[in-house]
C-alpha cells in the first residue's frame, strides 16, 4: 500500500513536470472540436483513448498511445498527458483489471518526454 501510494505520487510529480515543460501549463486537457466531421487524426485518437479509459480497457488505451502515428504533434502530447493523468487517478484494482500498472504509465510519460528532447533520467 505504501509503495503503491509512493509510486502514484511519483507519477503525479513526473506528469506535472512534463506537462509544464511541454505545454507550459499545469494541466493537460485536450479539446475536441464540437463537430465530429471536423476531427483530425489526433482528435479521433483522443476520442478513442478516452472511450477505452471510460470502458476500462486501459491496456488498449496505452497501446494506442504507444503506437500512434502522430506522436510528434503538440496535440498528441496533450492528449497523452491527459490520458496518463486519468489512468494514474484510477485505483490499483482498476488498473490491474485494465491490464496496466503505474510503472507502465510512468514509462509512457518518460518516453513522451524523451521523444521531445527531455532525457532527464537514465
N, C-alpha and C positions, 0 to 999 in steps of 0.2 A: 504494500500500500504506500509506504513512504517513498519507495523507489519510483513507483508509478507517478506519484504526485510531483516528485522532483523532475522527472522527465517531462511531464505535462508543462511545468513552469519553464523548463529549458527550451522546449519547442515554442512556447509563447514568446519568450525573450528573443529567440532567434528570428521568429516570424516578424516581430515588431521592428527589429533592427533592419532586416532585409526590406521590409515594406517602406521604412523611412529612407533607406538608401536608394531603392529603385523607383519608388513612386513619390517620394517627398511628402508623405502624409502618414498619419497614424493607423489608418485602417484601409484595407483593400475592399472595394465594393464595386465590382464590375457592373456597368449599366447596360442593359439590353434595350434596343430600340422598341418603341411601343408596337410597331407593326412587324410581324414575323417576316413579311415579304422583304423587309429591309435588312435582314440578318446577314452578316458576313460569316465567313467560316469560323472565326473566333466566337462570334455570337452563338452560332449553332453548337459549338463545342461547350460553351458556358452553359447553355440550356441543358445539354445532355449530362454534363458533370453534375449540375445542381439536381437534376432528376435522379441520377444514380445515388447521390448522397441522401436525398429525401427518402428514397425507397430502400435504403440500407445496403445498396450494392457498392460498398466502399472500395472494394478491390478493383472493380471496373472503372470507377472514377479515377483512381490512382493510375491505372493502366492508360486511360485516355489522356491524362496529363503527361505521362511518360512518353507516349508515342505520337503526340500531336505534331503535325507538320508546321504549324505556325508558332513554334516555340520562341521565336526571337522578337516578336512584337511586344510592345508595351502592354497592349490589351491582354495578351496571353499571360504576362507576368502578373497583372492584376487579378485575372480570373483564377490563376493558380494559387496565389496567396490567399484569395478569398476562400477557395476550396480547402486549402491546408488549415486555415483557421477554423472553418466549420467542422472539419474532421477532428481536429485536436480538441474541440469543445465537447465532443462526444465522450461518454463514459467508456471505461475499459471494456466492459462486456459488449457494448455495441460495436466497438472497433474489432474486437475478436470475432464476433458473429459476422462482421463485414469482411473479414479476411485480411485485415491490416493491423499494424502496430504503430505506436508513436515513433519508433525508430524509422519506419517507412516514411512517415510524414516529415521527420527531420531530414532524411536523405533527399526527399523531394525538394525541400526548401534550399538545402545546400547546393543541389545540382542546379537549380534555377539561378542562384546567386553566382555560382562558378561560371555558368554559361555567359554571364554578363560581366565577367571580369573581377568578381569579388571572391577570391580564393583566400579566405581568412582563417582557414583551419587545414589540418592535414588529415 
